[in-house]
Amino acid sequence: MRQEEREVHPSHHWVTERLAELYQDTPFELLDVGVMSGVTYEELRKASLPTAYTGIDIGQAIVQDCQAKHPEAAWHQMSVTDLAFSDARFDVVNCRHVLEHLPYYETAVREMFRVARRHVVLCFFQPPREPEALLRRESPNGYIWLNRYAPGPLEDLLDRLAETVEQVDIRHDHRLNRVYFCTKR
């Protein structure tokens, strides 16, 4: 997805509005997993939410670019499957369009719930549906995963880890995104 499409994607607005309902006058700490261009950070700033923001990405160049554009936020190069943070460190963990690019999601989801204190937000650009398709494609840098997961196992995992799971489908330019807004037990 191009930068300008990420900036106007309605799933960003939905998540930001949902966080504003919960945290409008309460400072909160947010971990953003897979920052790409820092678009989630920019969306939170536009909404004037009182956020202590930390962003992570596996790509060193992405992290360096975000650090240069927004030195006031914390940026780290790190894998979502091995988060170097203490348990219950962040009020909110937000993950957009990352899980589809992993060999499988369970370790990453468990790590995000481990470091979350209150909420975990997962956004899929390939909404889970049957049949599950785990695809590994060649790329100039080796290969990339482009997975579509079956909803049953994913939603069972979320039900075990969360007290409540709000599921919302958001359409944009003929493409559906699914957001799971989870409140931790």
Disulfide bonds with the S-S distance in Angstrom:
none
